[in-house]
Amino acid sequence: MIEEFHRVKRLPPYVFAEVNRLKAAARARGADIIDLGMGNPDMPTPQHIVDKLVETVAKPRTNRYSPPRGSQDFAGPRPPTTRGVLA
């Protein structure tokens, strides 16, 4: 039998597995659970979303890595505590 690497044993539990365990335990106690987890899609992606994705991927500008310092489109004033720290 293959033994797990010792560092793997030190990893924290997978958060979604832990949430699922807690939900199952609560359901077993009779709790009525409203699951707002990520789940698995039960319907196809709406066509307008697929169309926009295809449109965006076809643009050469979107076929690159972003610059290391981020996009200027998202740049704005920084909180006073970070001025000069990231510059």
N, CA, C and O atoms as CSV, one atom per row, in Angstrom:
chain,resi,resn,atom,element,x,y,z
A,1,MET,N,N,0.846,-1.178,0.000
A,1,MET,CA,C,0.000,0.000,0.000
A,1,MET,C,C,0.895,1.246,0.000
A,1,MET,O,O,1.949,1.254,0.635
A,2,ILE,N,N,0.476,2.286,-0.706
A,2,ILE,CA,C,1.226,3.535,-0.763
A,2,ILE,C,C,0.861,4.400,0.438
A,2,ILE,O,O,-0.316,4.620,0.723
A,3,GLU,N,N,1.880,4.885,1.136
A,3,GLU,CA,C,1.637,5.741,2.298
A,3,GLU,C,C,1.674,7.208,1.865
A,3,GLU,O,O,2.488,7.593,1.026
A,4,GLU,N,N,0.796,8.015,2.437
A,4,GLU,CA,C,0.777,9.442,2.109
A,4,GLU,C,C,2.069,10.113,2.553
A,4,GLU,O,O,2.642,9.765,3.585
A,5,PHE,N,N,2.512,11.063,1.774
A,5,PHE,CA,C,3.682,11.856,2.123
A,5,PHE,C,C,3.374,12.634,3.405
A,5,PHE,O,O,2.262,13.138,3.567
A,6,HIS,N,N,4.328,12.735,4.297
A,6,HIS,CA,C,4.070,13.337,5.612
A,6,HIS,C,C,3.562,14.776,5.528
A,6,HIS,O,O,2.791,15.203,6.387
A,7,ARG,N,N,3.977,15.522,4.522
A,7,ARG,CA,C,3.500,16.913,4.408
A,7,ARG,C,C,2.031,16.974,4.020
A,7,ARG,O,O,1.325,17.906,4.405
A,8,VAL,N,N,1.573,16.001,3.271
A,8,VAL,CA,C,0.171,15.964,2.865
A,8,VAL,C,C,-0.712,15.830,4.101
A,8,VAL,O,O,-1.794,16.414,4.162
A,9,LYS,N,N,-0.259,15.073,5.069
A,9,LYS,CA,C,-1.035,14.873,6.290
A,9,LYS,C,C,-1.192,16.160,7.088
A,9,LYS,O,O,-2.123,16.284,7.883
A,10,ARG,N,N,-0.290,17.119,6.884
A,10,ARG,CA,C,-0.353,18.382,7.629
A,10,ARG,C,C,-1.258,19.414,6.963
A,10,ARG,O,O,-1.529,20.460,7.553
A,11,LEU,N,N,-1.723,19.145,5.767
A,11,LEU,CA,C,-2.600,20.092,5.073
A,11,LEU,C,C,-3.946,20.179,5.790
A,11,LEU,O,O,-4.426,19.189,6.342
A,12,PRO,N,N,-4.553,21.373,5.779
A,12,PRO,CA,C,-5.887,21.493,6.393
A,12,PRO,C,C,-6.910,20.748,5.544
A,12,PRO,O,O,-6.650,20.457,4.376
A,13,PRO,N,N,-8.059,20.438,6.113
A,13,PRO,CA,C,-9.096,19.750,5.326
A,13,PRO,C,C,-9.545,20.629,4.155
A,13,PRO,O,O,-9.569,21.856,4.250
A,14,TYR,N,N,-9.896,19.973,3.059
A,14,TYR,CA,C,-10.442,20.695,1.905
A,14,TYR,C,C,-11.732,21.367,2.350
A,14,TYR,O,O,-12.647,20.706,2.841
A,15,VAL,N,N,-11.802,22.671,2.177
A,15,VAL,CA,C,-12.899,23.443,2.760
A,15,VAL,C,C,-14.270,22.970,2.286
A,15,VAL,O,O,-15.206,22.908,3.083
A,16,PHE,N,N,-14.405,22.636,1.003
A,16,PHE,CA,C,-15.714,22.221,0.506
A,16,PHE,C,C,-16.091,20.838,1.023
A,16,PHE,O,O,-17.269,20.558,1.246
A,17,ALA,N,N,-15.106,19.978,1.212
A,17,ALA,CA,C,-15.393,18.669,1.803
A,17,ALA,C,C,-15.857,18.849,3.242
A,17,ALA,O,O,-16.771,18.157,3.689
A,18,GLU,N,N,-15.240,19.767,3.965
A,18,GLU,CA,C,-15.638,20.035,5.347
A,18,GLU,C,C,-17.057,20.609,5.401
A,18,GLU,O,O,-17.857,20.208,6.246
A,19,VAL,N,N,-17.366,21.539,4.506
A,19,VAL,CA,C,-18.716,22.118,4.457
A,19,VAL,C,C,-19.738,21.031,4.137
A,19,VAL,O,O,-20.808,20.978,4.743
A,20,ASN,N,N,-19.401,20.165,3.183
A,20,ASN,CA,C,-20.325,19.076,2.839
A,20,ASN,C,C,-20.535,18.134,4.017
A,20,ASN,O,O,-21.650,17.664,4.242
A,21,ARG,N,N,-19.471,17.854,4.773
A,21,ARG,CA,C,-19.588,16.997,5.951
A,21,ARG,C,C,-20.516,17.638,6.978
A,21,ARG,O,O,-21.372,16.965,7.553
A,22,LEU,N,N,-20.345,18.940,7.207
A,22,LEU,CA,C,-21.193,19.647,8.169
A,22,LEU,C,C,-22.658,19.675,7.716
A,22,LEU,O,O,-23.564,19.504,8.531
A,23,LYS,N,N,-22.885,19.889,6.421
A,23,LYS,CA,C,-24.254,19.891,5.891
A,23,LYS,C,C,-24.895,18.517,6.065
A,23,LYS,O,O,-26.052,18.410,6.471
A,24,ALA,N,N,-24.136,17.469,5.757
A,24,ALA,CA,C,-24.676,16.111,5.886
A,24,ALA,C,C,-25.027,15.804,7.340
A,24,ALA,O,O,-26.058,15.193,7.620
A,25,ALA,N,N,-24.168,16.228,8.256
A,25,ALA,CA,C,-24.436,15.993,9.679
A,25,ALA,C,C,-25.687,16.751,10.127
A,25,ALA,O,O,-26.505,16.218,10.877
A,26,ALA,N,N,-25.830,17.985,9.667
A,26,ALA,CA,C,-27.002,18.781,10.032
A,26,ALA,C,C,-28.279,18.157,9.456
A,26,ALA,O,O,-29.304,18.089,10.134
A,27,ARG,N,N,-28.206,17.706,8.212
A,27,ARG,CA,C,-29.372,17.049,7.600
A,27,ARG,C,C,-29.733,15.782,8.361
A,27,ARG,O,O,-30.909,15.486,8.573
A,28,ALA,N,N,-28.700,15.030,8.775
A,28,ALA,CA,C,-28.946,13.792,9.532
A,28,ALA,C,C,-29.648,14.086,10.857
A,28,ALA,O,O,-30.397,13.249,11.361
A,29,ARG,N,N,-29.408,15.273,11.424
A,29,ARG,CA,C,-30.089,15.674,12.659
A,29,ARG,C,C,-31.478,16.226,12.385
A,29,ARG,O,O,-32.210,16.564,13.315
A,30,GLY,N,N,-31.847,16.319,11.101
A,30,GLY,CA,C,-33.175,16.791,10.741
A,30,GLY,C,C,-33.241,18.265,10.390
A,30,GLY,O,O,-34.333,18.800,10.200
A,31,ALA,N,N,-32.108,18.930,10.301
A,31,ALA,CA,C,-32.096,20.361,9.954
A,31,ALA,C,C,-32.517,20.548,8.500
A,31,ALA,O,O,-32.184,19.741,7.633
A,32,ASP,N,N,-33.250,21.619,8.254
A,32,ASP,CA,C,-33.658,21.980,6.901
A,32,ASP,C,C,-32.575,22.907,6.344
A,32,ASP,O,O,-32.472,24.058,6.768
A,33,ILE,N,N,-31.777,22.421,5.408
A,33,ILE,CA,C,-30.619,23.149,4.899
A,33,ILE,C,C,-30.947,23.795,3.556
A,33,ILE,O,O,-31.457,23.138,2.648
A,34,ILE,N,N,-30.655,25.059,3.442
A,34,ILE,CA,C,-30.705,25.748,2.156
A,34,ILE,C,C,-29.264,25.844,1.688
A,34,ILE,O,O,-28.468,26.582,2.269
A,35,ASP,N,N,-28.929,25.112,0.654
A,35,ASP,CA,C,-27.553,25.022,0.183
A,35,ASP,C,C,-27.282,26.109,-0.853
A,35,ASP,O,O,-27.835,26.080,-1.952
A,36,LEU,N,N,-26.438,27.055,-0.501
A,36,LEU,CA,C,-26.051,28.117,-1.423
A,36,LEU,C,C,-24.644,27.880,-1.960
A,36,LEU,O,O,-23.982,28.813,-2.414
A,37,GLY,N,N,-24.193,26.640,-1.907
A,37,GLY,CA,C,-22.859,26.292,-2.397
A,37,GLY,C,C,-22.774,26.410,-3.903
A,37,GLY,O,O,-23.761,26.686,-4.586
A,38,MET,N,N,-21.561,26.192,-4.405
A,38,MET,CA,C,-21.341,26.360,-5.839
A,38,MET,C,C,-22.063,25.303,-6.660
A,38,MET,O,O,-22.466,25.584,-7.788
A,39,GLY,N,N,-22.238,24.110,-6.137
A,39,GLY,CA,C,-23.030,23.084,-6.805
A,39,GLY,C,C,-22.541,22.703,-8.184
A,39,GLY,O,O,-21.439,23.070,-8.591
A,40,ASN,N,N,-23.355,21.976,-8.886
A,40,ASN,CA,C,-23.095,21.577,-10.262
A,40,ASN,C,C,-24.247,22.078,-11.117
A,40,ASN,O,O,-25.410,21.952,-10.733
A,41,PRO,N,N,-23.929,22.649,-12.281
A,41,PRO,CA,C,-25.007,23.172,-13.124
A,41,PRO,C,C,-25.985,22.069,-13.517
A,41,PRO,O,O,-25.587,20.948,-13.835
A,42,ASP,N,N,-27.261,22.409,-13.489
A,42,ASP,CA,C,-28.268,21.450,-13.924
A,42,ASP,C,C,-28.944,21.911,-15.206
A,42,ASP,O,O,-29.852,21.256,-15.718
A,43,MET,N,N,-28.484,23.056,-15.715
A,43,MET,CA,C,-29.007,23.579,-16.972
A,43,MET,C,C,-27.826,24.086,-17.792
A,43,MET,O,O,-26.783,24.411,-17.224
A,44,PRO,N,N,-27.967,24.162,-19.105
A,44,PRO,CA,C,-26.878,24.687,-19.924
A,44,PRO,C,C,-26.648,26.170,-19.648
A,44,PRO,O,O,-27.549,26.873,-19.190
A,45,THR,N,N,-25.435,26.636,-19.931
A,45,THR,CA,C,-25.116,28.055,-19.800
A,45,THR,C,C,-26.012,28.839,-20.752
A,45,THR,O,O,-26.154,28.452,-21.912
A,46,PRO,N,N,-26.623,29.937,-20.291
A,46,PRO,CA,C,-27.479,30.744,-21.180
A,46,PRO,C,C,-26.705,31.199,-22.427
A,46,PRO,O,O,-25.527,31.546,-22.350
A,47,GLN,N,N,-27.378,31.189,-23.548
A,47,GLN,CA,C,-26.731,31.465,-24.831
A,47,GLN,C,C,-26.082,32.844,-24.873
A,47,GLN,O,O,-25.021,32.990,-25.479
A,48,HIS,N,N,-26.678,33.858,-24.253
A,48,HIS,CA,C,-26.077,35.199,-24.320
A,48,HIS,C,C,-24.720,35.227,-23.609
A,48,HIS,O,O,-23.849,36.017,-23.977
A,49,ILE,N,N,-24.533,34.381,-22.604
A,49,ILE,CA,C,-23.245,34.305,-21.913
A,49,ILE,C,C,-22.223,33.603,-22.804
A,49,ILE,O,O,-21.076,34.041,-22.897
A,50,VAL,N,N,-22.629,32.526,-23.453
A,50,VAL,CA,C,-21.741,31.818,-24.372
A,50,VAL,C,C,-21.335,32.746,-25.506
A,50,VAL,O,O,-20.162,32.786,-25.878
A,51,ASP,N,N,-22.288,33.496,-26.065
A,51,ASP,CA,C,-21.998,34.411,-27.169
A,51,ASP,C,C,-20.976,35.468,-26.755
A,51,ASP,O,O,-20.059,35.772,-27.519
A,52,LYS,N,N,-21.125,36.032,-25.548
A,52,LYS,CA,C,-20.197,37.057,-25.073
A,52,LYS,C,C,-18.810,36.468,-24.849
A,52,LYS,O,O,-17.804,37.114,-25.143
A,53,LEU,N,N,-18.753,35.250,-24.333
A,53,LEU,CA,C,-17.473,34.583,-24.132
A,53,LEU,C,C,-16.754,34.382,-25.461
A,53,LEU,O,O,-15.563,34.669,-25.576
A,54,VAL,N,N,-17.475,33.890,-26.460
A,54,VAL,CA,C,-16.893,33.666,-27.778
A,54,VAL,C,C,-16.409,34.993,-28.369
A,54,VAL,O,O,-15.319,35.060,-28.937
A,55,GLU,N,N,-17.207,36.029,-28.237
A,55,GLU,CA,C,-16.842,37.362,-28.743
A,55,GLU,C,C,-15.558,37.863,-28.074
A,55,GLU,O,O,-14.671,38.391,-28.744
A,56,THR,N,N,-15.464,37.698,-26.778
A,56,THR,CA,C,-14.316,38.188,-26.025
A,56,THR,C,C,-13.058,37.396,-26.345
A,56,THR,O,O,-11.986,37.979,-26.510
A,57,VAL,N,N,-13.170,36.102,-26.434
A,57,VAL,CA,C,-12.002,35.255,-26.717
A,57,VAL,C,C,-11.462,35.523,-28.119
A,57,VAL,O,O,-10.266,35.356,-28.357
A,58,ALA,N,N,-12.313,35.933,-29.041
A,58,ALA,CA,C,-11.888,36.189,-30.410
A,58,ALA,C,C,-11.077,37.481,-30.539
A,58,ALA,O,O,-10.444,37.696,-31.573
A,59,LYS,N,N,-11.078,38.335,-29.533
A,59,LYS,CA,C,-10.335,39.599,-29.592
A,59,LYS,C,C,-8.864,39.347,-29.275
A,59,LYS,O,O,-8.552,38.790,-28.223
A,60,PRO,N,N,-7.951,39.746,-30.165
A,60,PRO,CA,C,-6.524,39.523,-29.909
A,60,PRO,C,C,-6.053,40.128,-28.580
A,60,PRO,O,O,-5.151,39.582,-27.944
A,61,ARG,N,N,-6.638,41.224,-28.162
A,61,ARG,CA,C,-6.226,41.890,-26.925
A,61,ARG,C,C,-6.427,40.990,-25.695
A,61,ARG,O,O,-5.729,41.143,-24.692
A,62,THR,N,N,-7.373,40.060,-25.774
A,62,THR,CA,C,-7.644,39.202,-24.625
A,62,THR,C,C,-6.798,37.937,-24.616
A,62,THR,O,O,-6.926,37.115,-23.710
A,63,ASN,N,N,-5.932,37.772,-25.619
A,63,ASN,CA,C,-5.125,36.560,-25.719
A,63,ASN,C,C,-3.702,36.768,-25.201
A,63,ASN,O,O,-2.747,36.254,-25.783
A,64,ARG,N,N,-3.562,37.511,-24.125
A,64,ARG,CA,C,-2.253,37.773,-23.529
A,64,ARG,C,C,-2.365,37.692,-22.021
A,64,ARG,O,O,-3.457,37.687,-21.452
A,65,TYR,N,N,-1.201,37.631,-21.388
A,65,TYR,CA,C,-1.166,37.754,-19.942
A,65,TYR,C,C,-1.319,39.229,-19.596
A,65,TYR,O,O,-0.939,40.098,-20.381
A,66,SER,N,N,-1.867,39.507,-18.441
A,66,SER,CA,C,-1.965,40.891,-18.002
A,66,SER,C,C,-0.576,41.378,-17.582
A,66,SER,O,O,0.282,40.570,-17.228
A,67,PRO,N,N,-0.353,42.695,-17.619
A,67,PRO,CA,C,0.952,43.221,-17.194
A,67,PRO,C,C,1.203,42.891,-15.718
A,67,PRO,O,O,0.258,42.781,-14.936
A,68,PRO,N,N,2.475,42.733,-15.340
A,68,PRO,CA,C,2.776,42.351,-13.963
A,68,PRO,C,C,2.223,43.313,-12.909
A,68,PRO,O,O,1.912,42.889,-11.796
A,69,ARG,N,N,2.099,44.579,-13.235
A,69,ARG,CA,C,1.612,45.538,-12.253
A,69,ARG,C,C,0.099,45.737,-12.379
A,69,ARG,O,O,-0.462,46.641,-11.760
A,70,GLY,N,N,-0.556,44.901,-13.174
A,70,GLY,CA,C,-2.003,44.998,-13.288
A,70,GLY,C,C,-2.432,45.898,-14.435
A,70,GLY,O,O,-1.603,46.514,-15.104
A,71,SER,N,N,-3.715,45.961,-14.647
A,71,SER,CA,C,-4.292,46.760,-15.711
A,71,SER,C,C,-4.604,48.161,-15.203
A,71,SER,O,O,-5.128,48.326,-14.101
A,72,GLN,N,N,-4.287,49.149,-15.993
A,72,GLN,CA,C,-4.595,50.529,-15.618
A,72,GLN,C,C,-6.104,50.772,-15.587
A,72,GLN,O,O,-6.574,51.715,-14.951
A,73,ASP,N,N,-6.858,49.917,-16.276
A,73,ASP,CA,C,-8.318,50.043,-16.248
A,73,ASP,C,C,-8.856,49.901,-14.833
A,73,ASP,O,O,-9.899,50.465,-14.501
A,74,PHE,N,N,-8.143,49.145,-13.994
A,74,PHE,CA,C,-8.595,48.896,-12.632
A,74,PHE,C,C,-7.836,49.720,-11.604
A,74,PHE,O,O,-8.149,49.683,-10.414
A,75,ALA,N,N,-6.837,50.463,-12.070
A,75,ALA,CA,C,-6.027,51.242,-11.128
A,75,ALA,C,C,-6.831,52.442,-10.634
A,75,ALA,O,O,-7.616,53.031,-11.377
A,76,GLY,N,N,-6.627,52.775,-9.422
A,76,GLY,CA,C,-7.300,53.926,-8.835
A,76,GLY,C,C,-6.530,54.359,-7.615
A,76,GLY,O,O,-5.453,53.829,-7.340
A,77,PRO,N,N,-7.052,55.296,-6.892
A,77,PRO,CA,C,-6.354,55.739,-5.693
A,77,PRO,C,C,-6.189,54.588,-4.701
A,77,PRO,O,O,-7.097,53.782,-4.497
A,78,ARG,N,N,-5.022,54.537,-4.101
A,78,ARG,CA,C,-4.761,53.511,-3.096
A,78,ARG,C,C,-5.054,54.069,-1.716
A,78,ARG,O,O,-4.982,55.279,-1.502
A,79,PRO,N,N,-5.382,53.203,-0.792
A,79,PRO,CA,C,-5.569,53.685,0.579
A,79,PRO,C,C,-4.268,54.298,1.099
A,79,PRO,O,O,-3.184,53.875,0.697
A,80,PRO,N,N,-4.364,55.270,1.972
A,80,PRO,CA,C,-3.152,55.948,2.458
A,80,PRO,C,C,-2.106,55.001,3.045
A,80,PRO,O,O,-0.913,55.295,2.980
A,81,THR,N,N,-2.522,53.891,3.607
A,81,THR,CA,C,-1.561,52.981,4.237
A,81,THR,C,C,-0.666,52.266,3.245
A,81,THR,O,O,0.358,51.707,3.636
A,82,THR,N,N,-1.037,52.270,1.936
A,82,THR,CA,C,-0.219,51.567,0.952
A,82,THR,C,C,0.542,52.513,0.038
A,82,THR,O,O,1.321,52.047,-0.793
A,83,ARG,N,N,0.352,53.805,0.156
A,83,ARG,CA,C,1.075,54.734,-0.723
A,83,ARG,C,C,2.575,54.581,-0.539
A,83,ARG,O,O,3.094,54.608,0.577
A,84,GLY,N,N,3.244,54.422,-1.651
A,84,GLY,CA,C,4.688,54.278,-1.622
A,84,GLY,C,C,5.140,52.854,-1.381
A,84,GLY,O,O,6.275,52.509,-1.708
A,85,VAL,N,N,4.301,52.034,-0.830
A,85,VAL,CA,C,4.688,50.648,-0.552
A,85,VAL,C,C,4.702,49.846,-1.855
A,85,VAL,O,O,5.605,49.036,-2.066
A,86,LEU,N,N,3.724,50.056,-2.725
A,86,LEU,CA,C,3.606,49.293,-3.948
A,86,LEU,C,C,4.219,49.996,-5.149
A,86,LEU,O,O,4.299,49.413,-6.230
A,87,ALA,N,N,4.643,51.213,-4.982
A,87,ALA,CA,C,5.159,51.996,-6.113
A,87,ALA,C,C,6.557,51.577,-6.481
A,87,ALA,O,O,7.144,52.131,-7.410
